[in-house]
Amino acid sequence: MTTAVLYHNPRCSKSREAKALLDDKGVDYEVRLYLSEPLSVGELQALVNQLGIPAADVLRRKEADYETAGLDNSSSEQQILEAIARFPKLLERPILVTAKGARIGRPPEAIREIL
């Protein structure tokens, strides 16, 4: 992969900060507006694998959709991935994927490691 991909929510301040950091550095990247273009379960599994963390670590538990999806602390990886695919607001943001790896941009400076 030559172009980085930023999983972005323009309404999120951390996501906007990560995007600004990429712009300031002149990084070539594409934006995936995952709320309007949700990831499939397969794409989410690949993303979690790239991040090297369990699906639970990309899950936003404070969103109302968490309860709507019927998730709790005992939810399986598959249940979490299916819930995020159905309710994309549950995906932590921002996430940057580059040829050097993937990182959740919380704080946004965390993405510098893979630029």
Rosetta blueprint (number, residue, H / E / L):
1 M L
2 T L
3 T L
4 A E
5 V E
6 L E
7 Y E
8 H L
9 N L
10 P L
11 R L
12 C L
13 S H
14 K H
15 S H
16 R H
17 E H
18 A H
19 K H
20 A H
21 L H
22 L H
23 D H
24 D H
25 K H
26 G L
27 V L
28 D L
29 Y E
30 E E
31 V E
32 R E
33 L L
34 Y L
35 L L
36 S L
37 E L
38 P L
39 L L
40 S L
41 V H
42 G H
43 E H
44 L H
45 Q H
46 A H
47 L H
48 V H
49 N H
50 Q H
51 L H
52 G L
53 I L
54 P L
55 A H
56 A H
57 D H
58 V H
59 L E
60 R L
61 R L
62 K L
63 E L
64 A H
65 D H
66 Y H
67 E H
68 T H
69 A L
70 G L
71 L L
72 D L
73 N L
74 S L
75 S L
76 S L
77 E H
78 Q H
79 Q H
80 I H
81 L H
82 E H
83 A H
84 I H
85 A H
86 R H
87 F L
88 P H
89 K H
90 L H
91 L E
92 E L
93 R L
94 P L
95 I E
96 L E
97 V E
98 T E
99 A L
100 K L
101 G E
102 A E
103 R E
104 I E
105 G L
106 R L
107 P L
108 P H
109 E H
110 A H
111 I H
112 R H
113 E H
114 I H
115 L L
